[in-house]
Protein backbone atom coordinates (compact mmCIF):
# COMPACT_ATOMS: atom_id res chain seq x y z
CA UNK A 1 0.00 0.00 0.00
CA UNK A 2 1.36 3.44 -0.90
CA UNK A 3 0.29 7.08 -1.01
CA UNK A 4 -0.49 7.03 -4.74
CA UNK A 5 -2.95 4.19 -4.19
CA UNK A 6 -4.65 5.99 -1.29
CA UNK A 7 -4.84 9.26 -3.25
CA UNK A 8 -6.36 7.40 -6.19
CA UNK A 9 -8.89 5.69 -3.93
CA UNK A 10 -10.01 9.04 -2.47
CA UNK A 11 -10.17 10.68 -5.89
CA UNK A 12 -12.51 7.96 -7.17
CA UNK A 13 -14.68 8.37 -4.06
CA UNK A 14 -14.87 12.13 -4.69
CA UNK A 15 -15.63 11.94 -8.43
CA UNK A 16 -17.57 8.69 -8.57
CA UNK A 17 -15.75 7.05 -11.46
CA UNK A 18 -12.37 5.64 -12.49
CA UNK A 19 -12.35 7.64 -15.73
CA UNK A 20 -12.90 10.97 -13.96
CA UNK A 21 -10.15 10.14 -11.47
CA UNK A 22 -7.80 9.34 -14.36
CA UNK A 23 -8.43 12.78 -15.88
CA UNK A 24 -7.92 14.62 -12.58
CA UNK A 25 -4.74 12.71 -11.67
CA UNK A 26 -3.37 12.88 -15.25
CA UNK A 27 -3.02 9.11 -15.49
CA UNK A 28 -4.40 6.53 -17.88
CA UNK A 29 -7.48 4.61 -16.79
CA UNK A 30 -5.56 1.29 -16.77
CA UNK A 31 -3.02 2.88 -14.42
CA UNK A 32 -5.84 3.99 -12.11
CA UNK A 33 -7.40 0.53 -12.17
CA UNK A 34 -4.01 -1.03 -11.41
CA UNK A 35 -3.52 1.18 -8.35
CA UNK A 36 -6.91 0.16 -6.95
CA UNK A 37 -6.21 -3.48 -7.74
CA UNK A 38 -2.96 -3.34 -5.75
CA UNK A 39 -4.71 -1.57 -2.86
CA UNK A 40 -7.46 -4.19 -2.79
CA UNK A 41 -4.83 -6.93 -2.84
CA UNK A 42 -3.12 -5.34 0.15
CA UNK A 43 -6.41 -5.21 2.05
CA UNK A 44 -7.63 -8.53 0.68
CA UNK A 45 -11.04 -7.00 0.00
CA UNK A 46 -12.98 -5.22 -2.75
CA UNK A 47 -13.34 -1.48 -2.20
CA UNK A 48 -15.64 -0.54 -5.10
CA UNK A 49 -18.66 -1.85 -6.93
CA UNK A 50 -18.61 -0.85 -10.60
CA UNK A 51 -21.78 -0.37 -12.61
CA UNK A 52 -20.85 0.88 -16.06
CA UNK A 53 -18.79 4.03 -15.54
CA UNK A 54 -20.07 4.57 -11.98
CA UNK A 55 -18.05 3.39 -8.96
CA UNK A 56 -19.60 3.15 -5.49
CA UNK A 57 -18.00 2.07 -2.24
CA UNK A 58 -18.56 -1.38 -0.83
CA UNK A 59 -19.11 -1.77 2.92
CA UNK A 60 -15.39 -2.47 3.26
CA UNK A 61 -14.64 0.65 1.22
CA UNK A 62 -16.82 2.75 3.52
CA UNK A 63 -14.99 1.30 6.53
CA UNK A 64 -11.60 2.12 4.99
CA UNK A 65 -12.55 5.65 3.86
CA UNK A 66 -11.97 7.67 7.09
CA UNK A 67 -8.57 6.00 7.63
CA UNK A 68 -7.52 6.79 4.07
CA UNK A 69 -8.61 10.40 4.55
CA UNK A 70 -6.63 10.62 7.80
CA UNK A 71 -3.47 9.24 6.15
CA UNK A 72 -3.56 11.67 3.24
CA UNK A 73 -4.45 14.59 5.53
CA UNK A 74 -1.43 13.79 7.73
CA UNK A 75 0.86 13.79 4.71
CA UNK A 76 -0.47 17.18 3.64
CA UNK A 77 -0.06 18.51 7.18
CA UNK A 78 3.56 17.41 7.11
CA UNK A 79 4.16 19.17 3.81
CA UNK A 80 2.65 22.39 5.15
CA UNK A 81 4.61 22.20 8.38
CA UNK A 82 7.90 21.79 6.50
CA UNK A 83 6.97 24.63 4.12
CA UNK A 84 6.20 26.89 7.09
CA UNK A 85 9.50 25.97 8.74
CA UNK A 86 11.41 26.84 5.57
CA UNK A 87 9.61 30.18 5.37
CA UNK A 88 10.17 30.81 9.10
CA UNK A 89 7.48 30.01 11.65
CA UNK A 90 3.96 31.17 10.76
CA UNK A 91 5.09 32.47 7.38
CA UNK A 92 3.26 29.89 5.30
CA UNK A 93 3.51 30.52 1.55
CA UNK A 94 -0.11 29.52 0.86
CA UNK A 95 -3.50 29.13 2.51
CA UNK A 96 -6.11 26.72 1.16
CA UNK A 97 -9.70 27.13 2.30
CA UNK A 98 -13.13 25.92 1.31
CA UNK A 99 -16.34 27.91 1.50
CA UNK A 100 -20.02 27.36 0.77
CA UNK A 101 -20.71 28.80 -2.67
CA UNK A 102 -23.52 31.11 -1.51
CA UNK A 103 -21.15 32.76 0.98
CA UNK A 104 -18.53 33.48 -1.69
CA UNK A 105 -19.82 36.95 -2.58
CA UNK A 106 -18.32 40.44 -2.84
CA UNK A 107 -17.49 40.54 0.88
CA UNK A 108 -15.10 37.61 0.31
CA UNK A 109 -13.24 39.63 -2.32
CA UNK A 110 -12.90 42.49 0.20
CA UNK A 111 -11.60 40.11 2.88
CA UNK A 112 -9.04 38.68 0.45
CA UNK A 113 -7.95 42.17 -0.62
CA UNK A 114 -7.38 43.27 2.98
CA UNK A 115 -5.60 40.02 3.80
CA UNK A 116 -3.22 40.41 0.84
CA UNK A 117 -2.31 43.90 2.08
CA UNK A 118 -1.32 42.34 5.42
CA UNK A 119 0.20 39.15 4.00
CA UNK A 120 1.48 39.92 0.48
CA UNK A 121 3.65 36.78 0.35
CA UNK A 122 0.78 34.39 1.08
CA UNK A 123 -1.15 32.96 -1.89
CA UNK A 124 -4.80 32.08 -1.37
CA UNK A 125 -6.49 29.02 -2.87
CA UNK A 126 -10.31 28.81 -2.73
CA UNK A 127 -12.63 25.83 -3.20
CA UNK A 128 -16.41 26.42 -3.30
CA UNK A 129 -18.69 23.54 -2.31
CA UNK A 130 -21.74 22.56 -0.29
CA UNK A 131 -21.49 22.50 3.51
CA UNK A 132 -21.02 18.72 3.55
CA UNK A 133 -18.36 18.93 0.85
CA UNK A 134 -16.53 21.69 2.72
CA UNK A 135 -16.26 19.36 5.71
CA UNK A 136 -14.98 16.59 3.43
CA UNK A 137 -12.29 18.91 2.05
CA UNK A 138 -11.15 19.86 5.55
CA UNK A 139 -11.24 16.26 6.79
CA UNK A 140 -9.09 15.06 3.88
CA UNK A 141 -6.56 17.86 4.33
CA UNK A 142 -7.22 19.36 0.88
CA UNK A 143 -7.92 22.67 2.64
CA UNK A 144 -6.74 23.93 6.02
CA UNK A 145 -10.03 25.51 7.00
CA UNK A 146 -13.59 25.73 5.80
CA UNK A 147 -16.54 28.10 6.11
CA UNK A 148 -19.92 26.36 6.09
CA UNK A 149 -23.50 26.54 7.35
CA UNK A 150 -24.23 24.62 10.57
CA UNK A 151 -21.55 22.99 12.68
CA UNK A 152 -21.82 19.43 11.40
CA UNK A 153 -21.37 16.37 13.59
CA UNK A 154 -17.77 15.26 12.99
CA UNK A 155 -15.90 14.86 16.28
CA UNK A 156 -12.58 15.21 14.43
CA UNK A 157 -13.38 18.76 13.32
CA UNK A 158 -13.37 21.87 15.51
CA UNK A 159 -16.13 24.41 14.86
CA UNK A 160 -15.90 28.13 15.66
CA UNK A 161 -19.10 30.15 15.38
CA UNK A 162 -18.82 33.20 13.08
CA UNK A 163 -22.39 34.45 13.24
CA UNK A 164 -25.83 33.82 11.76
CA UNK A 165 -27.41 34.96 8.53
CA UNK A 166 -31.12 35.80 8.67
CA UNK A 167 -33.42 33.92 6.30
CA UNK A 168 -36.08 35.71 4.30
CA UNK A 169 -39.19 34.54 2.46
CA UNK A 170 -38.38 34.73 -1.25
CA UNK A 171 -41.08 34.84 -3.95
CA UNK A 172 -41.30 35.56 -7.67
CA UNK A 173 -41.46 39.21 -8.65
CA UNK A 174 -44.94 38.50 -10.08
CA UNK A 175 -46.28 36.77 -6.94
CA UNK A 176 -49.92 37.74 -6.22
CA UNK A 177 -49.12 38.80 -2.64
CA UNK A 178 -47.77 42.30 -3.20
CA UNK A 179 -47.24 43.25 0.44
CA UNK A 180 -43.63 43.86 1.45
CA UNK A 181 -44.35 42.76 5.03
CA UNK A 182 -46.67 40.24 6.67
CA UNK A 183 -47.25 39.49 10.37
CA UNK A 184 -46.72 35.70 9.92
CA UNK A 185 -46.56 32.87 7.37
CA UNK A 186 -50.29 32.11 7.37
CA UNK A 187 -51.04 33.94 4.08
CA UNK A 188 -48.51 31.57 2.45
CA UNK A 189 -50.12 28.39 3.78
CA UNK A 190 -51.24 27.20 0.34
CA UNK A 191 -47.83 27.69 -1.26
CA UNK A 192 -45.46 24.96 -2.42
CA UNK A 193 -42.34 25.45 -0.29
CA UNK A 194 -38.99 24.55 -1.84
CA UNK A 195 -36.38 23.15 0.50
CA UNK A 196 -33.14 21.23 0.73
CA UNK A 197 -33.24 17.70 2.15
CA UNK A 198 -33.11 17.22 5.90
CA UNK A 199 -29.68 15.61 5.67
CA UNK A 200 -28.87 11.97 6.39
CA UNK A 201 -27.96 11.51 10.06
CA UNK A 202 -27.33 15.25 10.45
CA UNK A 203 -28.42 16.96 13.69
CA UNK A 204 -28.94 20.24 11.83
CA UNK A 205 -29.96 21.03 8.28
CA UNK A 206 -31.79 23.63 6.23
CA UNK A 207 -34.65 21.20 5.64
CA UNK A 208 -35.18 20.72 9.36
CA UNK A 209 -35.00 24.48 9.94
CA UNK A 210 -37.72 25.19 7.37
CA UNK A 211 -39.95 22.45 8.74
CA UNK A 212 -39.63 23.84 12.29
CA UNK A 213 -40.56 27.35 11.13
CA UNK A 214 -43.61 26.13 9.24
CA UNK A 215 -44.80 24.05 12.21
CA UNK A 216 -44.26 26.99 14.57
CA UNK A 217 -46.57 29.02 12.33
CA UNK A 218 -49.23 26.30 12.36
CA UNK A 219 -48.46 25.14 8.82
CA UNK A 220 -47.70 21.48 9.57
CA UNK A 221 -49.61 20.25 6.49
CA UNK A 222 -47.90 22.59 4.05
CA UNK A 223 -46.53 21.04 0.87
CA UNK A 224 -42.70 20.85 0.77
CA UNK A 225 -40.76 19.94 -2.36
CA UNK A 226 -37.11 18.94 -1.90
CA UNK A 227 -34.78 20.54 -4.45
CA UNK A 228 -31.12 20.01 -3.52
CA UNK A 229 -29.81 22.81 -5.71
CA UNK A 230 -29.81 26.48 -4.80
CA UNK A 231 -29.77 27.54 -8.45
CA UNK A 232 -32.70 25.25 -9.29
CA UNK A 233 -34.68 26.59 -6.33
CA UNK A 234 -34.19 30.16 -7.47
CA UNK A 235 -35.20 29.36 -11.05
CA UNK A 236 -38.34 27.52 -9.90
CA UNK A 237 -39.33 30.41 -7.62
CA UNK A 238 -38.77 32.85 -10.47
CA UNK A 239 -41.08 30.74 -12.63
CA UNK A 240 -43.80 30.73 -9.98
CA UNK A 241 -43.50 27.06 -8.97
CA UNK A 242 -43.10 27.80 -5.27
CA UNK A 243 -41.65 29.99 -2.55
CA UNK A 244 -38.71 29.42 -0.24
CA UNK A 245 -36.53 30.69 2.58
CA UNK A 246 -33.12 31.98 1.55
CA UNK A 247 -30.31 34.11 2.97
CA UNK A 248 -30.01 37.53 1.38
CA UNK A 249 -26.42 36.78 0.35
CA UNK A 250 -27.65 34.13 -2.11
CA UNK A 251 -30.15 36.28 -4.03
CA UNK A 252 -28.40 39.62 -4.52
CA UNK A 253 -28.13 39.21 -8.29
CA UNK A 254 -31.80 38.27 -8.66
CA UNK A 255 -32.92 41.17 -6.47
CA UNK A 256 -30.91 43.58 -8.62
CA UNK A 257 -32.42 42.06 -11.77
CA UNK A 258 -35.93 42.29 -10.32
CA UNK A 259 -36.74 38.59 -10.88
CA UNK A 260 -37.18 37.80 -7.18
CA UNK A 261 -38.38 39.80 -4.21
CA UNK A 262 -38.49 39.41 -0.43
CA UNK A 263 -41.50 39.45 1.87
CA UNK A 264 -40.53 40.38 5.43
CA UNK A 265 -42.30 38.27 8.06
CA UNK A 266 -42.59 39.82 11.52
CA UNK A 267 -42.54 36.57 13.52
CA UNK A 268 -39.96 34.74 11.37
CA UNK A 269 -36.77 34.21 13.39
CA UNK A 270 -35.02 31.67 11.16
CA UNK A 271 -31.26 32.07 10.82
CA UNK A 272 -28.45 30.05 9.23
CA UNK A 273 -25.45 29.71 11.55
CA UNK A 274 -22.05 30.08 9.88
CA UNK A 275 -18.99 28.26 11.23
CA UNK A 276 -15.27 28.02 10.57
CA UNK A 277 -14.12 24.42 10.73
CA UNK A 278 -10.64 22.92 11.11
CA UNK A 279 -9.22 19.49 11.82
CA UNK A 280 -8.48 19.15 15.53
CA UNK A 281 -5.34 17.14 14.85
CA UNK A 282 -4.26 19.07 11.78
CA UNK A 283 -1.25 21.34 11.42
CA UNK A 284 -2.19 24.89 12.40
CA UNK A 285 -0.51 28.24 11.88
CA UNK A 286 -1.59 31.79 12.58
CA UNK A 287 -2.00 32.71 8.91
CA UNK A 288 -5.41 31.03 8.81
CA UNK A 289 -6.46 32.85 11.97
CA UNK A 290 -5.48 36.21 10.47
CA UNK A 291 -7.48 35.45 7.34
CA UNK A 292 -10.55 34.55 9.43
CA UNK A 293 -10.17 37.84 11.32
CA UNK A 294 -10.41 39.75 8.02
CA UNK A 295 -13.33 37.58 6.96
CA UNK A 296 -15.25 38.43 10.13
CA UNK A 297 -14.75 42.15 9.49
CA UNK A 298 -16.10 41.81 5.96
CA UNK A 299 -19.11 39.62 6.80
CA UNK A 300 -21.18 42.54 8.02
CA UNK A 301 -24.46 40.75 7.19
CA UNK A 302 -23.95 38.21 9.99
CA UNK A 303 -25.80 38.76 13.25
N, C-alpha and C positions, 0 to 999 in steps of 0.2 A: 504494500500500500504506500502511495506517495502523494505529495501535494497536488500534482497535476491531476491525478485520479479524483481526489476529493473536490478540487475546483470544478472539474468536469461534471461530477455528480451534482453539485449545487447549481451549476449553470443550467443543466437539464431540468432540475426541479423548478427553477425560476421561469424558464421559457416554455417548458412543457413538451419539448421535442428534441431529438438528437440532432436533426438538421439545423434547427435554430441555434443550438449550442455550438455546432461546428462553425457557423457563420460568425458568431460573437467571439469565439476563441481563435478564429483564423486557422482552423484545422480541417482536414478532410473528414467526412462523416465516418469512413472506416476507422480513422484514427480515434475518433470519439468513441465509437463502439468498442474498440479494442481497450481503451482505458477503463470503460465500465466493466468489460468482461474480466479484466485483471482484478478490479476492485471486488467484484462479486466472487471471484475465485479466492481472494484473500479472506473474505467473510464467509465463504461457503454458503451463500444464500443469494437469491435473486432480489435485486433492488427495485426494478421497474417492471411494469406490465406494459407491453406495446400493442396499441391498436391502431394500425395504419401508421400515420406520422405522429400520433399522440403518444406520449409516455407519461404514465401515472405511477406513483410510488406504491409498492407493495407494503404490507404491514411491517415487514423487516426494514424496508426503506424508510418508512415513517419513524421507526425506532432509531435508526442510524442518523437521521437528519440533524437533530440538535447537537450531536457530538461532532458531526462533520462541520457544522456552522461554527462551533466553538474552536475547533482546530484551526480553521482558516482565519477566524477572527484573531486568534492568538498570534498567528504568523504576521498578520497585518499590523497588530499592535507592536510587535517587535520591530518591524520595519520603520514604523513611525517613531518609536523610541530612539532608535539608532540615528534616524534623520534629525531628530530634535537635538540629540547629543552633539552631532557634527555641527549643527548650526548654533550651538550654545543652548543651554537650558531655556525652555519655553520660547524658543525662536523657531518654531516649526515652519517649514517652507510652504506648507499647504494645509488647508482645512476642508474636509469633505463633510457635507451635511445634506440631510434629506428633509423635505418639507411637503406637507399636503398641498396639492396644486392650487386649491382655492385660496390658500394663504400667501401664495407667491404673487403678490400684487406690487403696486408702485412703492409701498412702504418698504418692501424688501430691497428694492433698488437703492432707496435712500440709506437703509442700514448698511448695505454693502459699500456704498460710496463713503460713508463716514468711517467705516472700518478700514477701508483702504488708505484713508488719510492717516489713520493711527498706525496701521501695520502695512506699509507699502510693499514689504518683501514677501508677504503671505499671499499665495494664490488661493482663490475660493473655487470649490467645485460643488455644484448644486444638482441634486436629484429630486424631481417632483414625483409624487406617488400618492396612493391612498394612505390613510392612517395605518392600516394593517401592514401595508408594504413598507412604510417608513420604519416601523418596528423591525421588520425582517431585515432591512438594510443595516440598521444599527446592530442587531443581533449577530449578523454575519461579519461585521467589521468593515463593510463596504463604505460606510460613513461613520464619522466619530460621534455625531449627534444628530438628533432628528426633532422636528417640530410637527406635532400631530394633534388631532382632536381626541379628547378623552385620554385617560392614563394607561389604558390597557391592563393586562393581567399577568404580565411576564415578571416573575420574581427575580430574573437576572438583569432586568433593566431598572434604572433609577428614573424617577419622574419628578420634575420640578414644575410647579404650576406657574404659568405666565400670566394668565388672566382668562376672562370669558368673553365670548362674542355673542351679543344678543341676536336672537332669531326673530325674523319678521315674517308675516304672512305675505306671500308673493302671489299675485294674480296677473292674468293677461291685461294688457292696456285696455282692451275692449270689454272687460268683465262688466256684467250688468250692475254690480254694486259699485256705485261711483263714490261713496263716502271714503274720505281719507282716514277716518278713525271710527272704530266701533267699540262698544263697551266690553264685548266678549265674542267668543267664536260661534255663538248660536246662529247668527244669520248665515253661516257657512256650513250648517249641518248637512245640507243635501249635496255638498260638493264631493268630488272624487279627490281624495288627498294622495299626493305622490310622496313616497318615502323610500329611504334606503332600507335594506333588510335589518333585522334586529341584531344580526351578528351571531355566529355559531359559538356558543360557550363564552360569550363576552358579557361581563357584568354591566357594561355601559355601551350604548350605541345610539345613533341618531334615530333609528326606528323605534327603540324603546322610549326615547325622549318624546317623540311625536305622539305616540300612543298614550303616554301619561298625560300630556297636555289636553288631548281630546277627551279623555275620561274625566279629567278634572273639570272640564267645561260641560260635562253631561252628554258628551257625544260618543258614547261607547259603541254605538251601532254604525258609526260612520264608515263609509267605504274607503279602504286604503289600498292603493296599488303600489307594489314594490317595483321601483326602477333604480337599479344600482349603477346609475350614471348621472352625474350632476348635469352634464351637457344635455342628455336626453330629457331629464326632468325640466330643464329650462325651455327646451324646444316644445315639449308637450304643453306646458303652461302657456306659452306664447300662442299655441294653436287652440287654446281653450279646452283642453282635455283634462284639466284639473287645476288644483291649487296646491301650494306647498309651503313649508317653512324653510327659510334659507337665511344664512348670514349675509349682511349687506356687502361684505367683501367679495362675495361670489357673483354678484349681479350688477356691479357698477357699469359694465359696458352696456348691458340691456337697459338699465335705467337711463343712461345717456342717450341711447337710441330710441327710447320711448316705446319699446316692445313689451316691457314689464312694468308693473308698478307695485307699490307697497301699501298695505292697509294696516295702520297701527291699531293694535288691540290693547285696550287699557289693562285687562287682567292677565295678559300673556307675559309670563316671566321666564320663558324658555331661553336658555343660554348654552352655547357650546364651549366647554372648557378647553383651553389650549395648553399643552405641556411640552417641555423640552425633555427628551429622553436620551439616556446614555447607558452604556453597559457598565454595570457595577464593577466588574473585574477588568475592564478595558483600560488601556493606557490613556492617561489624562494629562493635558497641559493647559496652561492658562489662556492660550489663544482662543480656544472655544468659548471660554467664559467671557472674554472681552467681546467676542462677536455677539453673544447672547445679550450682553449689556446694551450694545447698540441696537439690537433687534427690539428689545423692550422699549427703548426710547421712541423707536419709529412706529411701533404698534399702538398708536394712540386710540384705536377703535376698541381696544380691549378694556373691559371693566375691571 
